[in-house]
């Protein structure tokens, strides 16, 4: 589904990523681990085109993503951020539906899917709550639902448990694993935490801008 071939990224004279080769198949669940500053988040930004490559090619289903319109790519990719990125002045369902609004989806279609997903993650009783009224784990569940609203083929998660305690982190990882199977999507999770890796069969390591496949856990 995603194929990265000889990709590099430079900011001026600084090379952040060097000759990256990577393939993510439909339905895979993969971790990308490495220390802060190793290039993990930059690679994610290249995948959803917040920044563009300096060299090489990234393809989605055989199509170079730099030839795709950004809204077309965003329909295929859902994104979860460490800091949740929820709008405090909007309710849970408003935050979720915002993901569909920016892509121009019909209101009735979005609302039906939003309600289904909110119920799935156990937040039906919080549907009209505002983010400051929620715990960190509840906010991350909202962020996950928002990322899934447009039925993406790929879910990218940048340190999705970085702001959560260990117990809540484990709950979120169990939820992501379940949703990966139920929604039939590929998931790529960026993390620096080794403790999250035990439930995943495939892992890649980023070090000094280079990517290495690791043995199964």
C-alpha positions as CSV (number, residue, x, y, z in Angstrom):
1,X,0.0,0.0,0.0
2,X,2.7,2.5,1.0
3,X,6.1,2.2,-0.7
4,X,9.0,4.5,0.2
5,X,11.9,4.3,-2.2
6,X,15.3,6.0,-1.6
7,X,13.7,8.9,0.3
8,X,15.7,11.7,1.8
9,X,14.8,14.9,3.6
10,X,17.0,17.9,4.0
11,X,16.5,21.2,5.7
12,X,19.2,23.4,4.2
13,X,22.5,21.6,4.7
14,X,21.1,19.3,7.5
15,X,20.0,15.8,6.3
16,X,17.2,14.5,8.5
17,X,16.4,11.4,6.6
18,X,18.9,9.4,4.4
19,X,18.0,6.8,1.7
20,X,14.9,5.5,3.4
21,X,13.3,2.3,2.0
22,X,10.1,1.1,3.6
23,X,7.0,-0.8,2.6
24,X,3.7,-1.0,4.6
25,X,1.1,-3.5,3.4
26,X,-2.6,-3.3,3.7
27,X,-3.8,-4.3,7.1
28,X,-0.3,-4.3,8.8
29,X,0.3,-3.1,12.3
30,X,3.8,-1.7,12.6
31,X,5.8,0.2,15.1
32,X,8.5,2.8,14.2
33,X,10.7,3.4,17.2
34,X,13.8,5.5,17.9
35,X,15.1,8.3,20.1
36,X,13.8,11.9,19.9
37,X,15.4,13.6,16.9
38,X,16.1,10.4,15.0
39,X,13.7,11.4,12.2
40,X,10.5,9.4,13.1
41,X,8.1,12.4,13.1
42,X,9.7,13.8,9.9
43,X,8.9,10.5,8.1
44,X,5.3,10.7,9.2
45,X,5.0,14.3,8.0
46,X,6.3,13.1,4.6
47,X,3.6,10.4,4.5
48,X,0.8,12.8,4.9
49,X,2.5,15.6,3.0
50,X,2.9,18.2,5.6
51,X,6.4,18.4,4.1
52,X,7.7,17.1,0.8
53,X,10.6,14.8,0.1
54,X,14.0,16.2,-0.9
55,X,14.7,13.0,-3.0
56,X,13.1,9.7,-3.7
57,X,9.5,8.6,-4.1
58,X,6.6,7.8,-1.8
59,X,3.7,5.9,-3.4
60,X,0.2,5.1,-2.1
61,X,-1.3,2.1,-4.0
62,X,1.3,2.6,-6.7
63,X,0.6,6.4,-7.2
64,X,3.3,8.9,-6.2
65,X,1.7,11.0,-3.5
66,X,3.2,14.2,-4.8
67,X,0.9,13.8,-7.8
68,X,-2.2,13.5,-5.6
69,X,-4.2,16.4,-4.3
70,X,-3.7,16.7,-0.6
71,X,-7.4,16.3,0.2
72,X,-7.4,13.0,-1.7
73,X,-4.5,11.8,0.3
74,X,-6.0,12.9,3.6
75,X,-9.1,10.8,2.8
76,X,-6.9,7.7,2.8
77,X,-4.9,8.6,5.9
78,X,-6.0,9.2,9.4
79,X,-3.6,10.9,11.9
80,X,-3.4,10.7,15.7
81,X,-1.2,13.2,17.5
82,X,0.4,13.0,21.0
83,X,-1.1,16.3,22.1
84,X,-4.7,15.2,20.9
85,X,-5.2,18.4,18.9
86,X,-8.8,18.8,20.0
87,X,-10.6,22.2,19.9
88,X,-11.5,23.1,23.5
89,X,-14.6,25.2,22.4
90,X,-16.1,22.3,20.5
91,X,-17.9,19.2,21.9
92,X,-16.8,15.6,21.4
93,X,-19.0,15.1,18.4
94,X,-18.1,18.5,16.9
95,X,-14.4,17.7,17.2
96,X,-15.0,14.3,15.5
97,X,-17.1,15.6,12.7
98,X,-14.6,18.4,11.9
99,X,-12.5,15.7,10.2
100,X,-15.3,15.2,7.7
101,X,-16.2,18.8,7.3
102,X,-12.8,19.8,6.0
103,X,-13.2,17.2,3.2
104,X,-16.8,18.4,2.4
105,X,-18.6,15.2,3.5
106,X,-22.4,15.3,3.8
107,X,-23.6,16.1,7.4
108,X,-25.9,13.1,7.7
109,X,-23.2,10.7,6.5
110,X,-20.6,12.1,9.0
111,X,-23.0,12.1,11.9
112,X,-24.0,8.5,11.5
113,X,-20.4,7.3,11.4
114,X,-19.3,9.6,14.2
115,X,-22.0,8.2,16.5
116,X,-21.0,4.6,15.7
117,X,-17.4,5.2,16.5
118,X,-18.0,7.2,19.6
119,X,-20.2,4.4,20.9
120,X,-17.5,1.9,19.9
121,X,-14.8,3.6,22.1
122,X,-17.2,3.9,25.1
123,X,-17.8,7.7,25.0
124,X,-21.5,7.9,24.2
125,X,-22.1,9.6,27.6
126,X,-19.5,12.2,26.8
127,X,-20.8,13.1,23.3
128,X,-21.7,16.7,24.3
129,X,-18.7,17.2,26.7
130,X,-15.9,19.6,25.9
131,X,-12.2,18.4,25.9
132,X,-11.3,20.1,29.2
133,X,-14.0,18.0,30.9
134,X,-12.3,14.7,29.7
135,X,-9.4,12.7,31.0
136,X,-6.3,12.3,28.9
137,X,-7.3,8.8,27.9
138,X,-10.8,10.0,26.9
139,X,-9.3,12.8,24.8
140,X,-7.1,10.4,23.0
141,X,-10.1,8.2,22.3
142,X,-11.8,11.2,20.7
143,X,-8.7,11.8,18.6
144,X,-8.7,8.2,17.5
145,X,-12.4,8.4,16.5
146,X,-11.7,11.6,14.6
147,X,-8.9,10.0,12.7
148,X,-11.1,7.0,11.7
149,X,-14.2,9.1,10.6
150,X,-13.3,9.2,7.0
151,X,-12.6,5.4,6.9
152,X,-8.9,5.7,6.1
153,X,-6.8,2.8,4.7
154,X,-3.9,3.9,6.9
155,X,-3.7,5.3,10.4
156,X,-0.6,7.2,11.5
157,X,-0.1,7.7,15.2
158,X,2.7,10.0,16.4
159,X,3.5,9.0,20.1
160,X,-0.2,8.4,20.8
161,X,0.4,7.5,24.4
162,X,3.2,10.0,25.1
163,X,1.0,12.1,27.5
164,X,-0.7,9.2,29.2
165,X,0.2,7.1,32.3
166,X,1.1,3.4,31.8
167,X,-2.3,2.0,32.6
168,X,-4.1,4.4,30.2
169,X,-1.4,3.8,27.6
170,X,-2.1,0.1,27.7
171,X,-5.8,0.7,27.3
172,X,-5.2,2.8,24.2
173,X,-2.9,0.3,22.7
174,X,-5.5,-2.5,23.2
175,X,-8.1,-0.3,21.6
176,X,-5.9,0.5,18.6
177,X,-5.2,-3.2,18.1
178,X,-8.9,-4.0,18.2
179,X,-9.8,-1.2,15.8
180,X,-7.0,-2.3,13.5
181,X,-8.8,-5.7,13.1
182,X,-12.4,-4.4,13.2
183,X,-11.9,-1.6,10.7
184,X,-9.4,-3.5,8.5
185,X,-6.8,-0.7,8.4
186,X,-3.0,-0.5,8.4
187,X,-1.5,1.3,11.5
188,X,1.9,2.8,11.8
189,X,2.8,3.9,15.3
190,X,5.8,6.1,16.1
191,X,7.1,5.7,19.6
192,X,10.3,5.9,21.7
193,X,8.9,3.5,24.3
194,X,10.0,-0.1,24.3
195,X,7.3,-1.2,26.7
196,X,4.6,-0.8,24.0
197,X,6.1,-3.2,21.5
198,X,5.2,-6.7,22.9
199,X,1.9,-7.0,21.1
200,X,3.2,-6.2,17.7
201,X,5.0,-8.6,15.3
202,X,6.8,-6.0,13.2
203,X,9.0,-3.2,14.2
204,X,11.3,-0.7,12.5
205,X,14.1,1.3,14.1
206,X,15.0,4.9,13.2
207,X,18.5,6.0,14.1
208,X,20.3,9.1,12.8
209,X,17.9,9.5,9.9
210,X,18.3,5.9,8.7
211,X,15.7,3.1,8.9
212,X,16.4,-0.5,10.0
213,X,13.9,-3.5,10.3
214,X,14.1,-5.2,13.6
215,X,13.4,-8.8,14.6
216,X,9.9,-9.6,15.7
217,X,8.9,-9.1,19.4
